[in-house]
Amino acid sequence: MTQPPSAQVRHGWRHQRWLGWALLLVLAIWGSSLATQLHRHARQPADAVLVLGGSIRREIVVADAVAQGNSLPVLISHGAKPPCTRLVFERVAAPIDQVWLETCAESTFDNYRYSLPTLKQWGVQHVVVVTSPTHLPRAEWLARILLSSHGIWVEMQLVEEIGIPANVEAPLKTMLDVGRSLAWAIISQVYRPACDSVFPLSSVDLAEWTARGFQCEHQADIQIPDTDSN
């Protein structure tokens, strides 16, 4: 027998209410598990370094740390041109076998979105994010939303820039990025597109780049190899 319209409406509302409670329960369990995980990972030593592109000063500081014995794997998200980064590391005799480049990112949001699959693949639980003070608070907020939602504890390392800041923060842009990061934190639990251009720094062919020609940021003070030296 067909239910009257009023009964069908009440049944629909009850069904939606139960779905809502079920969703809240799932979110509560997930949030509690995530908080426990982050608390544990915060107490562990960092196990990777993520460098946000924007100023070659960041690569210079990280190269110095690697040269001094920091053996953590390093992922540089759309930083300086690959040959410039390699020359920065070679200049201080820093090992490059643990350094990887990602060149898909076009924004701070992309830095985290495209770095996440690699960090997950490495099994990272506590990451040091290297950026500049002028890149705050957006860089930190996005890191704590996008990376922390996957159980990765974030520690910020700030590198002072020289000259005109590479990142200039606008409140509207920050608000928009935070909004889409909150949405992506949920979407990325099931859908996590990887960058198709992630490669080791050791694979960068300086001779090939020199033949093509390239320039580095002035503040790096890098001498480009002479194409006629051979």
Residue, then its C-alpha position, 0 to 999 in steps of 0.5 A: m500500500t502506498q504511503p501518504p505524502s506526509a509519511q514519505v516526507r517523515h521517512g525521508w527526513r529520518h533517513q537523512r538524519w541517520l545519514g547525518w549522524a553516521l557521517l558525524l560518527v565517521l568524522a569523529i572517529w577519523g579526527s580522533s585517530l588523526a589527532t592521536q597519530l599527529h601527536r605521536h609523529a610530532r614527538q618523532p624526529a623529522d624524516a624529510v625536508l620539503v622546500l617550497g619554490g619561490s626563492i633560491r635562498r631556500e635551496i642555498v640554506v638546505a644545500d648548506a645543511v646537507a653539506q654539513g651532514n643532514s641526511l634527510p631526503v629532500l623534495i624541492s617543489h618547483g624551486a629554481k631551475p634544475p641546473c641552478t639547484r644542482l650548481v647550488f648543491e655542488r658548490v658546497a659539495a653537498p651530496i645530491d643522491q637524497v635530493w628530488l625535484e618536483t616541477c608540476a606545482e604552480s602555486t602554494f596549494d600545488n606545492y602540497r598537492y603534488s608533494l603529498p604522493t611522494l611524501k606518502q611514498w617515502g613513508v614520511q611522518h614528520v616533515v620540515v617545510v622550508t619557506s620564507p617569512t613573507h610566505l606566512p601564514r598561508a604556507e603554514w596554514l595550507a601545510r597543516i591542512l593538506l599534510s596534517s590531514h594525512g597524518i604528517w606533522v609539519e615543522m616550519q623552517l623560515v629562510e630570510e630573503i634578500g631583496i624583493p620578497a618572492n611571495v607576497e601574501a594577499p588576504l583574499k588569496t589566503m582565504l581562497d587557498v584555505g577554503r580549497s585546501l579544506a575541501w582537498a583534505i577530504i578529497s585527497q583521502v581517496y583521490r591523490p593525483a601524482c606529478d608526472s615530473v618528479f626526478p632525482l637532482s642527480s639526473v640533471d644533465l648540466a652539459e645539456w642545460t648549458a648547451r641550451g642556455f639558462q640563467c639563475e637568480h642573481q642572489a645565488d651568485i652562480q657562475i654558469p659553465d662556459t659552453d666553449s670550455n670543451 
